[in-house]
Amino acid sequence: MENLLHAITNLGPLAVILVIFAESGLMAGFFLPGDSLLFIAGTLVNQGIFHINIVLFAALLFAAAVIGNSTGYYIGRKVGRRLFQRPDSRFFRQEYLQQAEKFYEANGSKAIVMAMFVPIVRAFSPVVAGISHMPYRTFVTFNLLGAFAWTCGFTFLGYFAGTVIQKLGINIEIAALLIIFLSLLPGLAHVLKEPENRAKIKHHIKKRITRRK
């Protein structure tokens, strides 16, 4: 966690904005810590480590998420179902695209908003919306709502929590760990909801126990 904090501090606000763009629309975001990144960045603004106005910073992060989501939408619209034949790579996992499609089918248009708070699904949901030919006007509406709630919510939460953290003498690393854990809960709940995924996890655990014996 200390390395993560140092990395964010050294990279600065511009790098955080670029990461949010990448996580939102380049299908590489499944390994990026978006929720905790926004929270920590907001806290760093509060503590004067990031020299930028918090309202301006939140607005730029919001714009990055909106543009990133729109980029993902157009990738899905242009490439279409061919993405489902794309082989796995370091920055792409077929199973994550399938998870996002199931999430979209289960929740409809509001999945664009909900997915912003579900790690992994967040990176692929706009692409699935494009593949499914969701009307762009509908996508834009939900894109703006989701991006605003996610970026501004976590950024301002980190900013105002920074004051409380300082007053209570709480280590920022511990606070960030808690935020990471809370941000992973929706994704874990989504994964564990599927019987197939639970069976895979049980099999993996049993396999590891057997090896240790």
KOLKOL-254784 format. One line per 4 residues: number of its first residue (from 0); their letters; for each residue x, y, z of N, C-alpha, C. Coordinates in Angstrom, 2 decimals, decimal comma. Layout:
NUM> A> X Y Z X Y Z X Y Z  ...
END
This chain:
0> MENL> 0,83 -1,20 0,00 0,00 0,00 0,00 0,87 1,26 0,00  1,96 1,20 0,73 2,87 2,34 0,77 3,40 2,65 -0,62  3,72 1,59 -1,38 4,22 1,79 -2,74 3,15 2,43 -3,61  1,87 2,03 -3,41 0,78 2,61 -4,18 0,66 4,10 -3,90
4> LHAI> 0,74 4,47 -2,63 0,65 5,88 -2,25 1,80 6,69 -2,84  3,02 6,15 -2,76 4,17 6,84 -3,31 4,03 6,99 -4,82  3,53 5,94 -5,48 3,37 5,99 -6,93 2,38 7,07 -7,32  1,23 7,13 -6,63 0,21 8,14 -6,92 0,76 9,54 -6,66
8> TNLG> 1,48 9,69 -5,55 2,05 10,99 -5,20 3,04 11,46 -6,25  3,90 10,56 -6,71 4,93 10,91 -7,68 4,36 11,17 -9,08  3,31 10,46 -9,45 2,75 10,61 -10,78 1,98 11,92 -10,94  1,27 12,32 -9,90 0,56 13,59 -9,93 -0,84 13,51 -10,51
12> PLAV> -1,58 14,63 -10,47 -2,98 14,67 -10,89 -3,20 14,24 -12,34  -2,31 14,64 -13,26 -2,50 14,32 -14,67 -2,50 12,81 -14,89  -1,60 12,11 -14,22 -1,53 10,66 -14,36 -2,80 10,00 -13,84  -3,34 10,51 -12,74 -4,59 9,97 -12,18 -5,71 10,12 -13,20
16> ILVI> -5,78 11,28 -13,84 -6,81 11,54 -14,85 -6,68 10,56 -16,01  -5,45 10,31 -16,46 -5,21 9,38 -17,57 -5,58 7,95 -17,19  -5,29 7,56 -15,95 -5,64 6,21 -15,48 -7,16 6,04 -15,47  -7,88 7,05 -15,01 -9,35 6,97 -14,98 -9,91 6,84 -16,39
20> FAES> -9,31 7,56 -17,33 -9,72 7,42 -18,74 -9,49 6,00 -19,23  -8,30 5,45 -18,95 -7,96 4,10 -19,41 -8,86 3,05 -18,78  -9,14 3,21 -17,48 -9,98 2,22 -16,80 -11,41 2,24 -17,32  -11,87 3,40 -17,73 -13,25 3,55 -18,16 -13,50 3,08 -19,59
24> GLMA> -12,48 3,10 -20,45 -12,80 2,84 -21,85 -11,84 2,03 -22,69  -10,74 1,55 -22,13 -9,75 0,85 -22,96 -9,69 -0,64 -22,69  -10,63 -1,16 -21,92 -10,70 -2,59 -21,60 -9,43 -3,10 -20,93  -8,61 -2,19 -20,45 -7,42 -2,59 -19,71 -7,60 -2,25 -18,24
28> GFFL> -8,77 -1,71 -17,92 -8,99 -1,18 -16,59 -9,27 -2,20 -15,51  -9,38 -3,49 -15,88 -9,73 -4,47 -14,86 -8,63 -4,64 -13,82  -7,41 -4,18 -14,09 -6,33 -4,33 -13,11 -5,97 -2,99 -12,45  -6,73 -1,95 -12,76 -6,43 -0,63 -12,21 -7,31 -0,34 -10,99
32> PGDS> -6,75 0,25 -9,93 -7,50 0,48 -8,67 -8,29 1,77 -8,69  -9,31 1,86 -9,55 -10,03 3,12 -9,75 -10,63 3,73 -8,52  -11,40 2,95 -7,73 -12,09 3,49 -6,56 -11,10 4,03 -5,54  -10,11 3,22 -5,20 -9,12 3,65 -4,20 -8,25 4,77 -4,75
36> LLFI> -8,01 4,77 -6,05 -7,22 5,83 -6,67 -7,91 7,18 -6,53  -9,21 7,22 -6,80 -9,97 8,46 -6,66 -9,99 8,93 -5,21  -10,20 7,99 -4,29 -10,26 8,34 -2,87 -8,92 8,92 -2,40  -7,83 8,23 -2,71 -6,51 8,67 -2,29 -6,16 10,02 -2,94
40> AGTL> -6,50 10,16 -4,22 -6,21 11,42 -4,92 -6,93 12,59 -4,26  -8,19 12,36 -3,87 -8,94 13,41 -3,17 -8,30 13,78 -1,85  -7,82 12,76 -1,13 -7,15 13,00 0,15 -5,85 13,78 -0,05  -5,12 13,47 -1,11 -3,85 14,15 -1,39 -4,08 15,62 -1,74
44> VNQG> -5,22 15,93 -2,38 -5,56 17,33 -2,65 -5,83 18,04 -1,32  -6,56 17,38 -0,43 -6,88 17,95 0,87 -5,63 18,27 1,67  -4,62 17,41 1,57 -3,40 17,58 2,34 -2,37 18,47 1,64  -2,73 18,99 0,48 -1,84 19,91 -0,22 -0,71 19,24 -0,97
48> IFHI> -0,77 17,93 -1,10 0,27 17,20 -1,84 0,03 17,33 -3,34  -1,24 17,28 -3,73 -1,62 17,59 -5,11 -2,04 19,07 -5,15  -1,32 19,87 -5,91 -1,60 21,30 -5,96 -2,59 21,61 -7,08  -3,87 21,33 -6,78 -4,92 21,57 -7,76 -6,23 21,80 -7,00
52> NIVL> -7,07 22,66 -7,53 -8,36 22,90 -6,91 -9,22 21,64 -6,97  -9,85 21,28 -5,86 -10,59 20,02 -5,80 -11,77 19,98 -6,77  -12,46 21,11 -6,95 -13,59 21,15 -7,88 -13,12 20,96 -9,31  -12,02 21,64 -9,68 -11,44 21,48 -11,02 -10,97 20,04 -11,23
56> FAAL> -10,33 19,48 -10,21 -9,81 18,11 -10,29 -10,96 17,12 -10,50  -12,03 17,27 -9,71 -13,18 16,38 -9,85 -13,82 16,51 -11,23  -13,87 17,75 -11,74 -14,46 17,99 -13,07 -13,63 17,31 -14,16  -12,30 17,36 -14,04 -11,43 16,74 -15,02 -11,53 15,21 -14,96
60> LFAA> -11,65 14,67 -13,75 -11,82 13,23 -13,59 -13,15 12,78 -14,17  -14,18 13,57 -13,95 -15,51 13,29 -14,51 -15,44 13,26 -16,03  -14,78 14,27 -16,61 -14,64 14,33 -18,07 -13,86 13,13 -18,60  -12,81 12,73 -17,87 -11,99 11,58 -18,29 -12,83 10,30 -18,31
64> AVIG> -13,68 10,13 -17,29 -14,52 8,94 -17,23 -15,57 8,94 -18,34  -16,17 10,10 -18,60 -17,18 10,21 -19,65 -16,57 9,91 -21,02  -15,41 10,50 -21,29 -14,74 10,29 -22,58 -14,27 8,83 -22,69  -13,77 8,28 -21,58 -13,34 6,89 -21,59 -14,49 5,95 -21,88
68> NSTG> -15,64 6,17 -21,22 -16,81 5,33 -21,47 -17,29 5,44 -22,92  -17,27 6,66 -23,45 -17,68 6,87 -24,83 -16,74 6,17 -25,80  -15,45 6,18 -25,47 -14,47 5,46 -26,29 -14,77 3,97 -26,30  -15,06 3,42 -25,12 -15,41 2,00 -25,03 -16,67 1,68 -25,82
72> YYIG> -17,65 2,58 -25,75 -18,90 2,38 -26,49 -18,62 2,29 -28,00  -17,81 3,21 -28,51 -17,53 3,22 -29,95 -16,66 2,04 -30,37  -15,81 1,57 -29,48 -15,04 0,35 -29,78 -16,00 -0,83 -29,96  -16,94 -0,95 -29,00 -17,92 -2,03 -29,10 -18,80 -1,90 -30,32
76> RKVG> -19,21 -0,67 -30,65 -20,09 -0,42 -31,80 -19,37 -0,76 -33,11  -18,08 -0,44 -33,16 -17,32 -0,64 -34,40 -16,90 -2,09 -34,59  -16,40 -2,71 -33,53 -15,86 -4,08 -33,64 -16,97 -5,12 -33,52  -17,95 -4,85 -32,68 -19,09 -5,75 -32,56 -18,75 -7,09 -31,91
80> RRLF> -19,49 -8,12 -32,30 -19,35 -9,44 -31,67 -17,99 -10,08 -31,93  -17,21 -9,51 -32,83 -15,88 -10,07 -33,09 -15,00 -10,05 -31,85  -15,30 -9,14 -30,92 -14,52 -9,07 -29,67 -14,62 -10,37 -28,87  -15,74 -11,08 -29,03 -15,93 -12,32 -28,29 -15,08 -13,46 -28,85
84> QRPD> -14,44 -13,23 -29,99 -13,51 -14,21 -30,54 -12,05 -13,81 -30,29  -11,87 -12,67 -29,67 -10,51 -12,19 -29,41 -9,85 -13,05 -28,33  -8,62 -13,52 -28,58 -7,94 -14,35 -27,58 -7,53 -13,56 -26,35  -7,39 -14,25 -25,23 -6,95 -13,60 -24,00 -5,52 -13,10 -24,14
88> SRFF> -5,24 -12,01 -23,44 -3,89 -11,46 -23,43 -3,64 -10,87 -22,06  -2,50 -10,24 -21,90 -2,16 -9,64 -20,60 -3,16 -8,54 -20,23  -3,68 -7,83 -21,22 -4,56 -6,70 -20,96 -6,02 -6,96 -21,35  -6,33 -8,20 -21,67 -7,70 -8,52 -22,07 -8,06 -9,93 -21,62
92> RQEY> -9,26 -10,06 -21,03 -9,75 -11,36 -20,59 -11,17 -11,57 -21,14  -11,33 -12,64 -21,89 -12,62 -12,94 -22,49 -13,72 -13,11 -21,44  -13,38 -13,72 -20,32 -14,37 -13,97 -19,27 -14,92 -12,67 -18,69  -14,10 -11,62 -18,65 -14,56 -10,34 -18,12 -15,57 -9,68 -19,06
96> LQQA> -15,35 -9,84 -20,34 -16,29 -9,32 -21,33 -17,62 -10,05 -21,20  -17,57 -11,35 -20,99 -18,78 -12,15 -20,82 -19,51 -11,78 -19,53  -18,75 -11,51 -18,46 -19,36 -11,07 -17,21 -20,10 -9,74 -17,39  -19,46 -8,84 -18,13 -20,08 -7,53 -18,37 -21,35 -7,68 -19,19
100> EKFY> -21,35 -8,60 -20,15 -22,55 -8,81 -20,97 -23,70 -9,36 -20,12  -23,40 -10,29 -19,22 -24,42 -10,84 -18,32 -24,97 -9,73 -17,41  -24,07 -8,88 -16,93 -24,47 -7,78 -16,05 -25,38 -6,82 -16,82  -25,04 -6,56 -18,06 -25,83 -5,65 -18,90 -27,20 -6,25 -19,19
104> EANG> -27,22 -7,55 -19,51 -28,49 -8,21 -19,81 -29,41 -8,24 -18,59  -28,82 -8,37 -17,40 -29,61 -8,45 -16,17 -30,15 -7,08 -15,73  -29,43 -6,01 -16,05 -29,78 -4,70 -15,51 -30,21 -3,67 -16,56  -30,05 -3,98 -17,84 -30,48 -3,06 -18,88 -29,66 -1,78 -18,91
108> SKAI> -30,29 -0,68 -19,29 -29,59 0,60 -19,46 -28,94 1,08 -18,17  -29,61 0,81 -17,03 -29,05 1,30 -15,76 -27,74 0,60 -15,39  -27,39 -0,46 -16,15 -26,10 -1,14 -15,91 -24,93 -0,19 -16,14  -25,11 0,81 -17,01 -24,04 1,77 -17,30 -23,70 2,55 -16,04
112> VMAM> -24,73 2,87 -15,23 -24,49 3,58 -13,96 -23,96 2,61 -12,91  -24,62 1,49 -12,74 -24,26 0,52 -11,71 -22,86 -0,04 -11,91  -22,48 -0,25 -13,16 -21,18 -0,86 -13,46 -20,01 0,00 -13,02  -20,24 1,31 -12,91 -19,16 2,20 -12,47 -18,67 1,84 -11,07
116> FVPI> -19,51 1,16 -10,30 -19,15 0,81 -8,93 -18,81 -0,67 -8,79  -18,67 -1,36 -9,92 -18,32 -2,79 -9,91 -17,01 -2,98 -10,65  -15,90 -3,21 -9,93 -14,61 -3,43 -10,59 -14,70 -4,51 -11,65  -13,90 -4,41 -12,68 -13,85 -5,32 -13,83 -15,01 -5,03 -14,77
120> VRAF> -16,25 -5,17 -14,28 -17,42 -4,90 -15,12 -17,37 -3,47 -15,64  -16,86 -2,55 -14,79 -16,76 -1,13 -15,16 -15,99 -0,94 -16,47  -14,94 -1,73 -16,66 -14,09 -1,54 -17,84 -14,72 -2,07 -19,12  -15,68 -2,99 -19,00 -16,23 -3,64 -20,19 -17,68 -3,26 -20,48
124> SPVV> -18,37 -2,68 -19,51 -19,78 -2,36 -19,70 -20,05 -1,42 -20,88  -19,28 -0,34 -21,06 -19,53 0,53 -22,22 -19,33 -0,19 -23,55  -18,36 -1,11 -23,58 -18,11 -1,87 -24,80 -19,31 -2,75 -25,14  -19,85 -3,41 -24,12 -21,02 -4,26 -24,31 -22,22 -3,43 -24,77
128> AGIS> -22,36 -2,22 -24,23 -23,45 -1,33 -24,65 -23,32 -1,00 -26,13  -22,10 -0,79 -26,58 -21,86 -0,52 -27,99 -22,14 -1,73 -28,86  -21,71 -2,90 -28,40 -21,97 -4,14 -29,14 -23,47 -4,39 -29,26  -24,20 -4,07 -28,19 -25,66 -4,30 -28,16 -26,44 -3,21 -28,90
132> HMPY> -25,73 -2,22 -29,44 -26,34 -1,12 -30,19 -27,35 -0,34 -29,34  -26,99 -0,10 -28,07 -27,80 0,82 -27,26 -27,80 2,17 -27,95  -28,96 2,82 -28,08 -28,98 4,15 -28,70 -28,01 5,08 -27,98  -27,21 5,82 -28,75 -26,16 6,64 -28,14 -26,75 7,70 -27,21
136> RTFV> -27,92 8,23 -27,54 -28,54 9,24 -26,68 -28,85 8,65 -25,30  -29,32 7,41 -25,29 -29,59 6,73 -24,02 -28,29 6,47 -23,27  -27,27 6,02 -24,01 -25,97 5,74 -23,39 -25,39 6,99 -22,76  -25,45 8,11 -23,46 -24,88 9,36 -22,94 -25,53 9,75 -21,62
140> TFNL> -26,84 9,62 -21,54 -27,56 9,99 -20,31 -27,05 9,20 -19,12  -27,00 7,87 -19,27 -26,55 7,02 -18,17 -25,04 7,14 -17,94  -24,31 7,41 -19,02 -22,87 7,61 -18,91 -22,56 8,82 -18,03  -23,26 9,93 -18,26 -23,05 11,14 -17,47 -23,41 10,92 -16,00
144> LGAF> -24,52 10,23 -15,76 -24,94 9,97 -14,38 -23,94 9,08 -13,65  -23,55 8,00 -14,29 -22,62 7,06 -13,66 -21,25 7,64 -13,43  -20,72 8,34 -14,44 -19,39 8,93 -14,32 -19,36 9,99 -13,23  -20,42 10,79 -13,14 -20,49 11,84 -12,12 -20,53 11,23 -10,72
148> AWTC> -21,42 10,25 -10,53 -21,56 9,63 -9,20 -20,27 8,96 -8,76  -19,60 8,30 -9,70 -18,38 7,54 -9,36 -17,20 8,47 -9,08  -16,87 9,32 -10,04 -15,67 10,16 -9,89 -15,84 11,19 -8,78  -16,93 11,92 -8,81 -17,13 12,97 -7,80 -17,38 12,36 -6,43
152> GFTF> -18,11 11,25 -6,38 -18,41 10,60 -5,11 -17,15 10,19 -4,37  -16,28 9,41 -5,04 -15,06 8,92 -4,39 -14,03 10,03 -4,17  -13,93 10,96 -5,13 -12,94 12,03 -5,00 -13,26 12,96 -3,82  -14,52 13,40 -3,73 -14,91 14,27 -2,62 -14,95 13,52 -1,29
156> LGYF> -15,27 12,22 -1,36 -15,21 11,41 -0,14 -13,79 11,40 0,41  -12,82 11,19 -0,48 -11,42 11,21 -0,06 -10,98 12,57 0,42  -11,48 13,62 -0,25 -11,10 15,00 0,12 -11,59 15,35 1,53  -12,86 15,11 1,79 -13,42 15,45 3,11 -12,97 14,47 4,19
160> AGTV> -12,72 13,24 3,78 -12,21 12,26 4,75 -10,79 12,61 5,17  -10,07 13,33 4,28 -8,70 13,72 4,61 -8,64 14,55 5,88  -9,60 15,43 6,05 -9,65 16,26 7,25 -9,90 15,42 8,49  -10,85 14,49 8,37 -11,19 13,61 9,50 -10,01 12,70 9,83
164> IQKL> -9,37 12,17 8,79 -8,22 11,28 8,98 -7,10 11,99 9,75  -6,85 13,26 9,39 -5,81 14,03 10,08 -6,19 14,28 11,53  -7,44 14,66 11,78 -7,87 14,96 13,14 -7,83 13,74 14,05  -8,21 12,58 13,49 -8,24 11,35 14,28 -6,89 10,64 14,34
168> GINI> -5,95 11,11 13,53 -4,64 10,50 13,52 -4,62 9,13 12,86  -5,59 8,88 11,94 -5,68 7,60 11,25 -4,67 7,58 10,10  -3,98 6,47 9,97 -3,01 6,31 8,87 -3,76 6,26 7,55  -3,34 7,08 6,60 -4,02 7,12 5,30 -3,97 5,78 4,57
172> EIAA> -2,91 4,99 4,84 -2,78 3,68 4,21 -3,88 2,74 4,69  -4,20 2,81 5,98 -5,26 1,97 6,53 -6,61 2,40 5,95  -6,82 3,70 5,85 -8,07 4,22 5,28 -8,22 3,77 3,82  -7,12 3,83 3,07 -7,16 3,42 1,66 -7,44 1,93 1,53
176> LLII> -6,86 1,13 2,43 -7,13 -0,32 2,42 -8,61 -0,61 2,64  -9,22 0,13 3,56 -10,64 -0,04 3,83 -11,47 0,30 2,60  -11,11 1,39 1,92 -11,83 1,80 0,73 -11,68 0,75 -0,38  -10,48 0,20 -0,53 -10,25 -0,84 -1,54 -11,13 -2,05 -1,24
180> FLSL> -11,18 -2,44 0,05 -12,00 -3,59 0,44 -13,47 -3,34 0,13  -13,96 -2,15 0,49 -15,36 -1,82 0,25 -15,67 -1,75 -1,25  -14,71 -1,27 -2,04 -14,93 -1,15 -3,48 -14,95 -2,52 -4,16  -14,28 -3,50 -3,54 -14,25 -4,84 -4,12 -15,49 -5,66 -3,78
184> LPGL> -16,23 -5,26 -2,74 -17,39 -6,03 -2,29 -18,45 -6,22 -3,38  -18,84 -5,16 -4,13 -19,84 -5,38 -5,18 -19,37 -6,39 -6,23  -18,09 -6,31 -6,61 -17,55 -7,25 -7,58 -17,55 -8,68 -7,06  -17,16 -8,84 -5,79 -17,15 -10,16 -5,18 -18,56 -10,74 -5,09
188> AHVL> -19,50 -9,88 -4,72 -20,90 -10,32 -4,61 -21,42 -10,76 -5,98  -21,04 -10,00 -7,01 -21,48 -10,33 -8,37 -20,89 -11,66 -8,82  -19,62 -11,89 -8,51 -18,96 -13,14 -8,90 -19,54 -14,32 -8,14  -19,71 -14,18 -6,83 -20,18 -15,28 -5,99 -21,65 -15,61 -6,22
192> KEPE> -22,38 -14,70 -6,85 -23,80 -14,94 -7,12 -23,98 -16,08 -8,12  -22,99 -16,28 -9,00 -23,07 -17,32 -10,02 -22,62 -18,66 -9,43  -23,48 -19,70 -9,48 -23,13 -21,03 -8,96 -21,84 -21,58 -9,59  -21,66 -21,31 -10,88 -20,48 -21,79 -11,59 -19,20 -21,20 -11,00
196> NRAK> -19,25 -19,92 -10,67 -18,08 -19,26 -10,09 -17,79 -19,79 -8,69  -18,85 -20,02 -7,91 -18,66 -20,57 -6,56 -18,03 -21,95 -6,63  -18,47 -22,74 -7,60 -17,92 -24,10 -7,77 -16,44 -24,04 -8,13  -16,08 -23,08 -8,99 -14,67 -22,93 -9,39 -13,80 -22,56 -8,20
200> IKHH> -14,31 -21,63 -7,38 -13,56 -21,18 -6,20 -13,36 -22,33 -5,22  -14,43 -23,10 -4,98 -14,35 -24,25 -4,08 -13,34 -25,27 -4,59  -13,39 -25,52 -5,90 -12,45 -26,47 -6,51 -11,01 -26,00 -6,35  -10,79 -24,70 -6,55 -9,45 -24,13 -6,43 -8,93 -24,25 -5,00
204> IKKR> -9,81 -23,97 -4,02 -9,41 -24,06 -2,61 -9,07 -25,49 -2,23  -9,92 -26,44 -2,65 -9,67 -27,85 -2,37 -8,35 -28,32 -3,00  -8,08 -27,83 -4,18 -6,86 -28,20 -4,90 -5,63 -27,73 -4,14  -5,69 -26,49 -3,63 -4,58 -25,94 -2,88 -4,37 -26,68 -1,55
208> ITRR> -5,47 -27,02 -0,89 -5,37 -27,77 0,36 -4,76 -29,14 0,14  -5,17 -29,79 -0,95 -4,63 -31,11 -1,29 -3,14 -31,04 -1,55  -2,70 -30,01 -2,25 -1,27 -29,85 -2,55 -0,45 -29,67 -1,29  -0,99 -28,91 -0,33 -0,26 -28,68 0,92 -0,12 -29,95 1,74
212> K> -1,12 -30,84 1,64 -1,04 -32,10 2,37 0,02 -33,01 1,76
END
